[in-house]
Amino acid sequence: MKSSEPRNKRNRDFAETRTPLGVLGGFVGLIAASAAVAALVVAAATPAIAMVGMAASGTIGMFDSLPGYLKIDELSEKSNIYVIGASGRPSMMASFYDQNRVEVGWEAVDQDVKDATVASEDPRFYEHGGIDLQGTLRAAVTTASGRETQGGSSIAQQYVKNVRVQQCELETDEAARDDCYDAVTETTIDRKVKEMRLAIGVEKRYSKDEILLGYLNIAGFGGTVYGIEAAANYYFGTKASDLTLPQAASLVAIVNNPEKFRLDEPDSEANGAANGYAANHTRRDYILKRMLTLGKITRDRYDEAIATPVEPKITEPSTGCQTAGASAYFCDYVKNILQTDPSFGEDAETRMLNFRRGGYDVYTTLDVDLQGAAVRAIAENVPMTYPGWDLGGVVVSVEVGTGRVLAMAQNKRYSQDPTVLASGPEYTSINYNTDFDQGGSRGFQPGSTYKVFTLAQWLKEGHGLSERVDSRPRSNWGVFHDSCLGDYDVSGENWNPKNDAGESGGAYTALESTVQSINTGFLGMAKELDLCGIRKTAEAFGMHRADGDPLLESPSTVIGTNEVAPLSVAVAFAGIANNGRTCSPIAIDRIVGRDGEELPPPASTCTQSVSPEVAAGMHYGMTRVMNGTAWESDQNTVPHVPFIGKTGTTDGAKDTWMAGASTEVATVAAVVSVNGDANQRGIWFDSGRAAEARHRMWPVVMSVAAAKYGGGPFTEAGPGPVVEPPPGVGDRDDEGAGDEGSSDQGNGNGNGNNGNGNNGNGNGNTGD
């Protein structure tokens, strides 16, 4: 992990060449400040006397106006996203941070680190009251005489400076942040005196050990590495409590000048691997010599440490979702959820900033077993790229009754880096499973999987599965009723949808149309229904367009032309399996703050989308689909439990879907055209024909789900009319639902992540 150039002047080596006039000015400044320094030192060394005698001392009185109290805020600390492993223990998925820091307690820092810090930075730390008079005067004389600028600051003073810099970092406005930084780092006696005054206040308020620990937790170690724990992790792949003596000294060396002594630039001429990290090595050995001189280590330990080469083991931290591997798209989904959670701030930018700095631990809903199966299913059946076709393969699983997202995978490598994205079509930043405002695409046409909402409306309006309708293909379908937009007349549109297998139609029952996925059968059903009612029923199951626009309603939408996200389809099928009660998706189980207190995670909202009686009728039809168009998925799922399902193929076999559920888990598997067209029935992958890849993927995931979660029988109503409960049950209040949308859908066919998202009537040959 290399940082960019340090912001403004931070970590810069302030060596200067002084002119004779500058030297004279330095001495004048030294003399002018000496009384104040002496007075402050007395105050620090004898705080009880200072409290009594301040008013009597004109010199100290000069500094009464200087602030003596420093507010020490919580440090910027990285936040982590976890998945719970098969053993029940959390495993880190990714970290987010502005400063890579893990704040630790006193016992979590090796004693050699503490001794090395005191020996090299402030050997009289445990004796003075915040200011080391000897060191201060020595540094002032050295600086004033024209030699290299000397710090001479006590650990308390350095701590004060770091705290003030940290406060500048919290400024969200870049100009204000830079001005703040300039003010607290300027090389002036005035700034030094202010730090002295604040250091005295810190010494009065905190114990020596607290100050030393605070210093070790806040100190910069180069780039974005802050604090001793993160430094131990990054530079040596270990914990601060497990550092060896030479490692401890090397890390403390970095603090003195992070840009000069850091160990993650092996090609550096001054401090690279070729010369044994010479700059750091020299400073390290100086620190070891100071420790020996002060009696902190024995001669034997010193000799052994001196003989040890500087050998960093750079361990890159988990930075962002790109480090989450095959779960990167789920991680990205979680990140987008956090950006909409008001717990973290007023807007998306503030929320992510607070998350990156807040030290939160986020525990997700991902099931490692199902996720592994989803990743494997895609890898074995859908290539990342295919000549002449921008394809996407997706699998997403949702727990029935809770909305917990258990798996989310796709056939691309994740990156947000424009350079990486431009390197090849196997990379994308777009999550094909989710909505556009959640980092996803503008959606894909679901084809016949959408027919389940017409089935639900059919049952809601009192029709039975055994009832027949005129299912003949025709060029003039006449008028469809729509109570929201007005009746829809397609008689003059030369609209001639056909059936996927070329069925001639006739008088199909609703059950036959469902099992065989007869387009004209569902259009015949829709002729007897309210198109607005079908849309509202779909919305009640959580269906919505992935681009954020309202669901369109027209005869063509009955057979699946609204572009939606695969996650939305999985949520809807989980709702059907849950006796008609749909639970919105959630991806986070717990959020724990740095103080160990839990924050409420975003909660699932469950809505009775249709009555249990209507759901039972849907179950009757959809369990039989598993012996119809979905028989491949059903037969290859082992162990076998009862399933409901629905398949979908869009015009020209451009997108192919398998959506289904047990009573415990709902899963969607699909192969989609991200941009452009491709007839999947004429394309073969290594694993078989592209159009059947969904039936090779779905069983892989649902076999794991069935083994782990089980599954019971579905409630089923017979093929006769459903007896509905009193009006109002199962309906969701949809204020103003009839006032939006458009009946003019156009004839486009794009649905990709390029943002076009055209909604096409197509020719209606969706099916299977």
N, C-alpha and C positions, 0 to 999 in steps of 0.2 A: 504494500500500500504506500505509494509515493504521494506526498502532498503536492499541491501547486506551490508557486512561490509564496513565501510568507506574506501575509497581509500587511501593507505599509512597512513599518520599521521593526516589527516584532522579530525577536530572535536574531537581530542584526548585531554584528560585532562592532561596537562603537569606538574603534581605535581612531585617534585623531593626531594630526600634527599641529602643535601649538606654536604660535608666533610669540616673540618676546612680549608684545603688548598683551597677548592673550594670557601668557604666564603671569604677568603682573596683575591682570584682572582676576586671575584665579586666586592669587594670594590675597588680594583685597577682599574677594568674596569669602575666602576661608576665614580671614580675621573678623569680618563683619558677622559671620555666622558662628564663630567659636563660642561666644557667650551663650548664645541660644542653645547650641549643641551641649555645652557643659551643663547648662541649667536643666535641659531635658534629660540628660544622663543622670543627674542627681535625682530628678523626679522619678526616673525609672528605677534607680538603685534603691531609693528610699521612699517608696510610695506613701508611707504613713506621714513622713515629714512633709512631703510635697502637698499632701491634702491640707495640712495645717498651715504651711507657710507660703502658699502660692500668692496670696494677696499682698504679702510683705515683700515679695521679690518683683522689682520692676522688670527684670529680664524675663522671668517666666511669664509675667503678666502680658508681655508682648504677644505671647502665643495662646492666651486664653481664648482668642477668637478662632483659633484653628480647631477643626473637629477632632475630638478625642475618642469618638466612637465609630467603629466601622461595622456596618451591617454585613454580615456574612450570609449570603443567600445560598440556597442549594446549588450544587455544582451541576453543570451540564453533564448529563450521563446518558449513555446509549440505552436504547430500548430494544427489546428482543421479542421475536415472534417464535413460538414453540408449537410443536406437534407432540402429542402424547404417544409414546411408542408402545409396542406390543407388550412390553414389560410393565407398562403403567408409569414409566418415568418419562419426564419431558426431554425432548431432543430439540436443539435449536434449529430453526429453519432459516432465520435471517436476523440481522441486526440493522438498526438505523441510528445514525448519530451525526451530529456536527463535530463533536469531539469524542474520540474513542476512549471512553473512561469507564472504569468499574470502581466505584468507591468502596473501600474496604476498611475494616476495623483494625485496631492496634495489634491484635494477636495475629492478624493475617499478613503482617509484614515481617520479614526476617530481620533479626536483630542486627545483622551485618549491614543491612540497608540503612537502618537508623544511625548506627555508629559511623558509617561512611559519610552520611550526610552531615552530621555534626562535625566530624573531624575535618572535612574539606570546606564546608560552607560557614561554620560558626562554632569554632572549638570552645568558646566560652558561653555557649548557648544556655547551659543550665546554671550559670553564675550571674549573668546580667539581667536587667529588668526590661529588656526589649531592644536596647541599643548597646552595641559593643564599642566603647569609646576608643579603644586602641585601634580596632579595625577601621573605624570611621576616620580618625585623624590620619592614619597611615594612607588610606585611600585618597583623602583630600589632598595631602601633600604630594602624593604621586601624580594625581591628576593635574594639580596646579603647576607642577614642575615641568609639564609637557610630555611626560611619558604616557604610556597607554592608559586610557581611562580605567580606573579601578572601582569596583563595586563597593566593597567594604560594608555591605549591608548584612545585618543579622538575619537569621532565618525568619524572625518575626517581621522584619521589614520586607523581605522577599515575599513572604506570605501576603502581606498587605498589598504589595504591588500586583501580585497575581490575582488577588481577589478583585482589585479595582479593574484590572484588565478583563477579568471574567464578567464583571458587570457591564463593561463596554460591549462585550460579545453578545449580550442579550438585546442590544439595540437592533430593532428590525430595519431601521433606515440606515442605508450604507454610509451616507455622508455624516450622519450623527454618530455612527459607530466609529468612523475614522477620526472624527474630531475628538471624541472621547478617548480613543486610544492614544492620540498624539498628546493629549493633556496629561495622561497618567504615565507616559513613558519618556517625556521630554528630559533631556540630560541637563538638569538645572539644580542648583542648591535649594531653590524654593521647593521643588518637588521632593527632594530628599528630606527636607525639614518636615514637610507635611507627613511623609511616610514615617518618620521618627515619632511624631506626635501620635499617629494612629497605631504604631507598633506598641507604644507604651499602653494605650488603651486596650489593645488585644491581650497584652501580657497580664493586665489586671483582671481581665474577664475570663481568660482561659488558662488551663494548666499548660505546663511545658510540653507534656506528652500530646495534649490535644492540638497544640500549635504545630508540633513536628508532624503529626499524622495529617493534619489539614494541609500542610505544605506538600507532603508526599502525594496526597490525593489530587492536588490542584496543579502541580508542576507540569510543564510541557516537556515532552521527550522527543520532539521533532514531528513535523507534519501535523496530522490530526490525532496523534497519540498523546494522551494526557493521563497523568496519575500512574503510580508505581505498578498497580496490578495490570493495567492494559499494557504498560511498557514491558513487563515481564512476559506477558502473553505474546506480544508482538515480536520482540527482539530475541527471546530465548525459548518460546513455546512452553512456558511454565508459569507457575503462580508466584506471587510476591513472597509467599511464605516458604517457597522451595528453592529460592535462588542460592547459588553457590557464592562464596566470597568474591571470586573474580567477576562473576556476573553482576553481583550487587555493586561493586565498584565501577564497572563499566556503565551501568545505568545511571548511577549518581554522577558520573563524569558527563553524561549527555546533558543533564540539567544545567550545568554551568554555561553551555553554549550549544543549544540543540542543533543548529544548522551546521556547526563545525564538528561536533562529536557523534552525531547520529550514525547508526550502523547499517542502515538500509540502502546505502548507495555504494555497492561493491566496486563500481568502476571509477570512483572518485580517485584522483591522483594523490590528494593529500590524506585521504582517510578511507582507502579502498581495500579490498581483499588482497590485492597483489602485494601491498606493503604491510599486510597484517593489521589493517585499520590503525595506522600509525598514530594519528592524532588522538583517537580515543585511547589507544594503548598507553600513550605517554601520560595522559591525564589520569587514567585508571591507576597506573603505577604510582603516580604522585599521591593519589588518595590512599592507596595501600600503605605507602610510607608514612603518611600522616597518622593512619590508624595504628601503625606499629609504634610510632613516636609517642602517641597519647595512651598507649597501653591497652588499646581496644582489641588487638590480636597478638598472638604469640609469634615469635620468630619463625617457628616451623610453619605455621599457617601462612605467614607472609611469604616465606621462600617458595612454598608450594603455589601460592596464588600468582606470584611474580613470574613463575616458570610456565604458567598456563597461557596458551595463546588466546587471543580474542576471537571467538568463534560464534558469531550470531546464528540463530536459527529462525529466520524471518517466517512468522506464521501469520498469513493474511487473515484479518478478521472477516467475519461474515458481514458483508456490507451490501445491503439492499437485496432485492428479491432474486437478482441474477445468481446469487450464491445458493439458492434453494433448490437448484437442480431441476428434477422433473416436477417438483411441486411449485415451481416459480410462478406459474399463472394463478394458482390458488393463493400464494403469498401476495401477489399483486391485487387480487380481489380483496384480501384482508386489508391491505394498505389503503385501498380506495374506500372501504367501509370506515376505517379510522378517520379518513379525511372528511367524512360526513357526520361523525359522532360529536355532538355538541359538548361532550365531556372534556374535549381537548381544546376548545376555543370557538370563536365566533364565525370563522370562515375556514375554507379548506387549507389555505396557506398557513394560517396561524395554527390550525390543528396539527398539521404535519410538522411544523417547527417545534411545537410543544412536545409532540411525540418523540421527535429526534433528540430532544434535550432532557426529557422527563424521567428517564430510568424506569420505564414501564416494562412489565412482563406480560405478554399477551399469549394466552393458551387457546389454541384453535380447535375446531371441531373435526379436523381431518382425521380419517381413519387410515392408519398406515397400511393395513392389510388391503383395504379396498383401493386405496390410492396406488399401491404397488400393482394390483391387478389391472387397474385402469391404464397405467403406464405401460405395462407389459402387453396388454391387449392392443393398444395403439401401435406400439413398436413392432409387433409381429404382423400387423395387418394393414397399416397405412404408412406409406413412405413419407418422408418430410417434403420431398419434391417429386414432381412428375413432369416429363417434357411437355411443354405447351399447355400446362394446366396448373393454375394456382389453387391447390386443393387444401382443405383442412379436415383433420380427423379429430373428433371430440368425444369425450366420455365425461359425464357428470352424474353423481349419485347424491340423493337427498334422503334423510331419514324420515320415514312416515310418522306423522304425529308431532314432530318437533321442529321440522324445517332445517335441521342441522345438515350442512353440506359435508358429505363424507368423502367425496372424491371429486377431483377436477383435473383433467389432463387434456393435452392436445399434441398434435404431431409436429410441433415446431420447437426450436430452441428460443428461449426468452432472452431479450436484451432491450435496454432503453438507450443504448449507446448508438448514435447515428452512424458512426464508422462501422460498427459491427453489423448493424442492420443492412448497410449497403454492401456488405461482403458476400451476401448470398441469400437466396430465397428460403433457406432453412431457418432463418431468424425472423422473428417478428416481436413487436411490443404489444400486439393486439391479442386480447384474451377472447377467443372465439366463443367461449361459453357464456359470457356475461353481456350486460347491456353496454351501450356506448358510454354512458356516464360513469360506468364502473371499470373503465379501461378496456371495454370490449368493442365489438364491431357494431354495425348498424343492423345486424340480424340476418337471418336466413329464412326462406319460406319453409314451413314445416310440412307442407303437403297434407297427406291424409291423416297425420297424427292429430290435426286440428278438428277433424270430423267428430271427435268425442264430445265437443261442445254443442254441436247440432244434435247429437244423440241425447245429451242431457236436457236440452230444451224440448226435444220431442217428448221425452218422458215427463218433464215438468208440465207441459201443456195437456197432459192426459192421454197421450197416445201410447200404444203398446208396441212391444217388439215384434209381435206377430202381425201387426197391421201392414197392409200393402199400399204402395203408392205407384203411380205411373212413372216407371223408371226408364222409358225409352229415350235413347239419344235423339236430339232434335236440334234444328237451327233456330227455332223460335220458341223460347221458354216463356215469353209473355211477361206478366207482372208479378213481382215478389213484393210482399207486404213489409213495410218498414214504418213502425210507429214513431221513430225518431226523425228520420230524414224525409219521409214521404215515400209512397210506393215506388218501387224500382222497376221500370219497364225496360226489359232487354230485347224486346221484340224486333227492334230495328237495328240491333248491333251485330247481327250475323254471328252470334256467339254460339259455337257448336262444340261444347265440351264432350269428350269421349271417355270411355272407360279404359283403364290401364291395360287390361288384357283383351280389349276389343269386345267385351260382352255386349250383346245386342239389346240387353235390357228387358223390359216387360213390366211385370208387376212384382217387383222384389219386396220382401218384407224388410222392415227396419233391421231385423236381426241378420238377414242374409246380406244386406248392404254393408253392415258393420263387419261381419266375418270375412266377406270377400272384398271389402273396400270398394264398393260400387259408387263411382262418382255420380252417375245419373240418379242412382237411388237416393243419395243424400240431397241432391238438388230437388228431387221430387218431394222429399220430406220438408225441405226448406220452403217449398212453395206453399205448404200448409202451416208454416210457422211465421214468426215475426223476426226479421233479420236483426232488428234492434235487440230483441230478446236474446238471440244467439250471441250477439256481441257482449251483452251484459252478463250472460252466464259465463262466457270465456273470461271476462274481467273478474268475476267472482272467484274464479280458480287462480287468480293471480296473473293471468295472461295480459301482456302489454307489448307494444312494439318496442324493439330494442333501441330505436333511435329516439324514444321519448315522446313521439307523436301519439295521438289517440289511435286506438284500433280502428281500422277502416271496416265498413260494413257494406257489402254488396253480394250478389250471388256468388261471385268468384271467391270471396273470402271463406265461404262455406267449405271449400275444398283446399284451403290453406295457403292463401297468398299474402297474408300479413307477415312481414319479416319479424321474427322473434328470436330471443336468445335460447340456446339449449337449456340453460338453467331454469328459465321460466317454464319450459315444457316439463322438466323433471319435477318442479314444485307442483304443477297442476296434476300430474299423475300421482304424486304422493297424496294430494288432496282427495283424488278419486278413491285411492286405496284406503284412505282414512275415513271411509263412510261419508264422503262429501265435505269434510272439514279440512280446509287448506291452511297451512301454516307458512308464513313468509320465511324466506331463507335466512339463516344466520350462519356465520362462520367463526364466531368467537364464543368460547365458553366462559372464560375468565379474563379479567384485566386486574393486575396487581401493581400498585404503585411502589415506589422505592421505599416507602415507609412500611410496606407489608400490608397496607390496607387495600381492600378490594374495591374497585369501581364497578358500577353496574354496566355490564356489556350490553350492546344493542340487543333488544329482545325480539323474539318472533311474535307476530300477531296472527292468531288463528281465527278464521272466519268460516261459518257454516255456509259453504258455497251453494250446495243443493241439499235437500233433505236426505236423511239416510235412506228413505224409501227410493228416491230417484237414484242415489248412488248404488243401491242394491240392484236396480235394473241395469245400470251401466256395467256393474260387475258381471251380470249374467251374459251380456253381449261380449264384453272384453276378455272374459276367461276363454270364450270360444274362439276369439281371434288367435289365441295361442295354438290352436289346432288348425288355423286358417293361414293367413298371410304371414304369421309370425311363428310358424311351426319349427323353422330351423333354430331360432333362438330358444324355443321351449325345449326341444328335444336334446339340445346340447348343454343344458344347465343341470349340473350334478353337484350336490344332491338336489333333487327336484322338490319344490314346494309349489303350492298354488300361485299362479301369476295372472295378472291382467296385462293387456298390452294393446298397442296399435302401431302399425307400420306407416311409413309415408315415403312417397317418391314424387318429386316435383316434375314439371314439364321437361321432357327430354332426359329424364333421369339425371338431372343436374345436381340434386341433393337427395340423399337417401337416409332415412331415419328408422330407428327402432326405439320406441319408448314403452316402458313397462314397469311393473312393480309387483313385489310381494306385499304382504300386509305390514312389512317392516322397512323395506328399502325400495326406492324408485330410482331407476337408472335410464338415462338416455345415451344412446350411441349413434353417431351420425358421421357421414362423410359428406362434406359440403364443398361447393365451389365458392371460394373466397372472392375471386374476380373472374369474370368471363363464364363460358359454358363448357361443359364436357359431358358427354353421354356415358354414364358410368357402366352401362350395360355392354359397352364396347371396349372397356378398358380393363386390363388384367394386372393385378399386382402379383408379387411373388407368392402371396398366400391364397390367391384366387381372384375371382372377378370383383371389381371395385364395388359394384352394386350390392354385393352380399357381404361386404366387409362388416357392416353393422351387425349382421347375424353371427359373425365370428367374434366380434368384440363383446357384445352384450352378455353372452353366456359366461365369458371369462370372469367378468365382474360379478355377475349375479350368482355364480357358483360360490364365490367367496362369501358373498352376502348371505346366501342361504345357509352355508355351513356355520357362519358366525352368528347371524341374527335369527335364523330360522324363518318361519312364516306359517301362518295358519290359514284356514279356509276363509273365503270372502263371503259376506252376506250376499244372497242372490234373491231377486224377485223374478217371478216367472215371466213368460213372454206376453202376458196380458197387460192391460193398462195399469199403470202405477197409481195406487191410492195415495194422494197427497195429503199432508197435514194441513191445518188451517192456513190461509194466506199469510204471507210475511215470513214464514219459516224458510230459511235457506236463501232469502234475498238480501243482498247487501245494498245499503243506501248508496246511490250513485248520483249525487247531486249534479244536475246539468248534463247528464250523460248524452242526452239527445241533441245537444246544441253544437257538437263539434264533429269533425270528420268530413269526408268528401266522398261522393259516389263516383267521382272521376278518378280512376286509379291508373289510367294510362296502360301502355302495353310494354313497359320496360321489363328487363329481366335481371338487372344488376342488383346484388345484395351484399356487396363485399365491404371489406374494411376500409376501402378508399373513400367512403362517405357518400357515395351516390345513393345507395339504398332505394333504387326505383322499385315501385310496387307494380307488379305486372299482373294483368288478367291472364296473360298467356293464352293457351288454347284449352286450358282446363284438363289436360291429360294427366293430372295428378292421380295417384292411386296406390295400389297394392296394400 
